[in-house]
Amino acid sequence: MNLLTVLMQAPAGAGSGSMMWIMLIAMFVIMYFFMIRPQNKKQKEIANFRKALQVNQQVITAGGIHGIIKEITDDYVVLEIASNVKIKIDKNSIFADASAANTQSK
């Protein structure tokens, strides 16, 4: 009788159910620390950035438009994208600080 036959005939132990739960919990913990937590952290950083917007700050919109903030309200921002060309956009579409993007590309 070889070892494989013995293992295949052995009944499943009572501990196998608890092992399954431990593995499921471990998978959730791993997903939380590698996926959910970093995403929440990034969303908080973006929210803090949008709260700290100031007039005459260079920004980039989610659509890739570079501009300078000329007016800020609770819901929208007026950007000057060229001389005497201003657009009104939703405050949530402000994506990044253009000065930080310019220093990274150099």
Backbone hydrogen bonds in HBPLUS format (Angstrom, degrees):
<---DONOR---> <-ACCEPTOR-->    atom                        ^
c    i                          cat <-CA-CA->   ^        H-A-AA   ^      H-
h    n   atom  resd res      DA  || num        DHA   H-A  angle D-A-AA Bond
n    s   type  num  typ     dist DA aas  dist angle  dist       angle   num
A0006-VAL N   A0002-ASN O   3.41 MM   4  6.73 156.4  2.47 145.3 151.8     1
A0007-LEU N   A0003-LEU O   2.97 MM   4  6.25 160.6  2.01 154.4 159.2     2
A0008-MET N   A0004-LEU O   3.00 MM   4  6.17 155.1  2.06 148.2 154.8     3
A0009-GLN N   A0005-THR O   3.14 MM   4  6.23 142.0  2.29 141.8 150.5     4
A0010-ALA N   A0006-VAL O   3.13 MM   4  6.21 125.4  2.44 140.4 153.5     5
A0016-SER N   A0013-GLY O   3.37 MM   3  5.78 168.4  2.38 110.2 113.6     6
A0019-MET N   A0015-GLY O   3.00 MM   4  6.19 147.4  2.11 146.8 156.6     7
A0020-MET N   A0016-SER O   3.10 MM   4  6.30 146.1  2.22 138.7 146.2     8
A0021-TRP N   A0017-GLY O   3.27 MM   4  6.62 155.7  2.34 144.7 149.9     9
A0022-ILE N   A0018-SER O   3.01 MM   4  6.24 155.6  2.07 146.3 153.0    10
A0023-MET N   A0019-MET O   2.98 MM   4  6.20 155.4  2.04 146.3 152.6    11
A0024-LEU N   A0020-MET O   2.99 MM   4  6.26 155.6  2.05 148.5 155.1    12
A0025-ILE N   A0021-TRP O   2.96 MM   4  6.14 163.5  1.98 150.4 154.6    13
A0026-ALA N   A0022-ILE O   2.91 MM   4  6.06 156.5  1.97 144.5 151.7    14
A0027-MET N   A0023-MET O   2.91 MM   4  6.12 153.3  1.99 145.8 152.7    15
A0028-PHE N   A0024-LEU O   3.04 MM   4  6.31 156.1  2.10 147.0 153.0    16
A0029-VAL N   A0025-ILE O   2.97 MM   4  6.22 161.4  2.01 152.7 157.5    17
A0030-ILE N   A0026-ALA O   2.98 MM   4  6.17 160.5  2.02 148.9 154.1    18
A0031-MET N   A0027-MET O   2.94 MM   4  6.15 161.8  1.98 148.5 153.5    19
A0032-TYR N   A0028-PHE O   2.87 MM   4  6.07 154.4  1.93 148.7 156.1    20
A0033-PHE N   A0029-VAL O   3.06 MM   4  6.32 166.0  2.08 153.9 155.8    21
A0034-PHE N   A0030-ILE O   3.00 MM   4  6.08 147.1  2.11 149.3 158.2    22
A0035-MET N   A0031-MET O   2.83 MM   4  5.44 141.4  1.98 144.0 150.4    23
A0036-ILE N   A0031-MET O   3.36 MM   5  6.75 154.8  2.43 141.3 148.5    24
A0037-ARG N   A0032-TYR O   2.90 MM   5  5.81 173.2  1.90 164.0 163.9    25
A0039-GLN N   A0035-MET O   3.38 MM   4  6.37 154.1  2.45 139.5 146.6    26
A0040-ASN N   A0036-ILE O   3.03 MM   4  6.29 161.9  2.07 156.5 161.2    27
A0041-LYS N   A0037-ARG O   3.01 MM   4  6.18 155.7  2.07 150.3 157.3    28
A0042-LYS N   A0038-PRO O   2.98 MM   4  6.19 154.8  2.04 145.2 151.3    29
A0043-GLN N   A0039-GLN O   3.00 MM   4  6.26 156.6  2.05 149.7 155.9    30
A0044-LYS N   A0040-ASN O   3.07 MM   4  6.30 151.9  2.15 145.3 152.1    31
A0045-GLU N   A0041-LYS O   3.09 MM   4  6.39 152.7  2.17 144.6 151.8    32
A0046-ILE N   A0042-LYS O   3.01 MM   4  6.30 158.0  2.06 151.2 156.4    33
A0047-ALA N   A0043-GLN O   2.98 MM   4  6.18 158.8  2.03 146.0 151.9    34
A0048-ASN N   A0044-LYS O   2.94 MM   4  6.14 159.1  1.98 148.7 154.2    35
A0049-PHE N   A0045-GLU O   2.94 MM   4  6.14 150.5  2.03 143.7 152.2    36
A0050-ARG N   A0046-ILE O   2.96 MM   4  6.23 158.4  2.01 150.8 155.8    37
A0051-LYS N   A0047-ALA O   3.04 MM   4  6.28 146.3  2.16 143.7 152.9    38
A0052-ALA N   A0048-ASN O   3.13 MM   4  6.28 137.2  2.32 139.3 149.8    39
A0052-ALA N   A0049-PHE O   3.15 MM   3  5.18 129.8  2.41  95.7 108.9    40
A0056-ASN N   A0069-ILE O   2.72 MM  13  5.05 171.8  1.72 147.6 148.1    41
A0069-ILE N   A0057-GLN O   3.03 MM  12  5.51 165.3  2.05 145.9 148.3    42
A0098-ALA N   A0058-GLN O   3.00 MM  40  5.17 150.4  2.09 111.7 117.6    43
A0059-VAL N   A0067-GLY O   2.91 MM   8  5.69 161.7  1.94 160.1 166.1    44
A0067-GLY N   A0059-VAL O   3.08 MM   8  5.69 158.9  2.12 158.7 161.1    45
A0060-ILE N   A0096-ALA O   2.87 MM  36  5.27 148.8  1.96 152.1 153.3    46
A0095-PHE N   A0060-ILE O   2.79 MM  35  5.67 156.4  1.85 150.1 158.0    47
A0096-ALA N   A0060-ILE O   3.23 MM  36  5.27 159.1  2.28 138.3 143.6    48
A0061-THR N   A0065-ILE O   2.95 MM   4  5.24 155.8  2.01 138.5 146.1    49
A0064-GLY N   A0061-THR O   3.01 MM   3  5.22 162.8  2.04 108.5 113.8    50
A0062-ALA N   A0093-SER O   2.69 MM  31  5.28 137.0  1.87 155.1 167.0    51
A0068-ILE N   A0080-GLU O   3.08 MM  12  5.23 158.9  2.13 132.7 137.9    52
A0080-GLU N   A0068-ILE O   2.84 MM  12  5.23 162.4  1.87 146.5 151.6    53
A0070-LYS N   A0078-VAL O   2.79 MM   8  5.54 176.6  1.79 166.8 165.7    54
A0078-VAL N   A0071-GLU O   2.91 MM   7  5.00 166.3  1.93 142.4 146.4    55
A0073-THR N   A0076-TYR O   2.99 MM   3  5.48 157.0  2.04 179.3 171.9    56
A0091-LYS N   A0075-ASP O   3.01 MM  16  5.69 169.1  2.03 137.5 134.9    57
A0077-VAL N   A0089-ILE O   2.83 MM  12  5.46 156.6  1.89 156.0 163.5    58
A0089-ILE N   A0077-VAL O   2.89 MM  12  5.46 169.4  1.90 160.5 162.6    59
A0079-LEU N   A0087-ILE O   2.77 MM   8  5.32 158.3  1.82 161.0 163.9    60
A0087-ILE N   A0079-LEU O   2.81 MM   8  5.32 153.8  1.88 150.5 159.3    61
A0081-ILE N   A0085-VAL O   2.94 MM   4  5.87 143.2  2.08 157.2 168.5    62
A0085-VAL N   A0082-ALA O   3.07 MM   3  5.07 161.2  2.11 127.2 121.8    63
A0093-SER N   A0090-ASP O   3.06 MM   3  5.58 161.0  2.10 113.4 119.5    64
A0094-ILE N   A0091-LYS O   3.31 MM   3  5.80 168.2  2.33 113.1 115.8    65
A0101-ALA N   A0097-ASP O   3.22 MM   4  6.55 152.1  2.30 144.4 152.5    66
A0102-ASN N   A0098-ALA O   2.86 MM   4  6.07 150.5  1.95 149.2 156.8    67
A0103-THR N   A0099-SER O   3.22 MM   4  6.39 149.0  2.32 138.6 145.4    68
A0104-GLN N   A0100-ALA O   3.21 MM   4  6.38 144.3  2.34 140.6 149.5    69
A0105-SER N   A0101-ALA O   3.23 MM   4  6.42 145.1  2.36 142.9 150.6    70
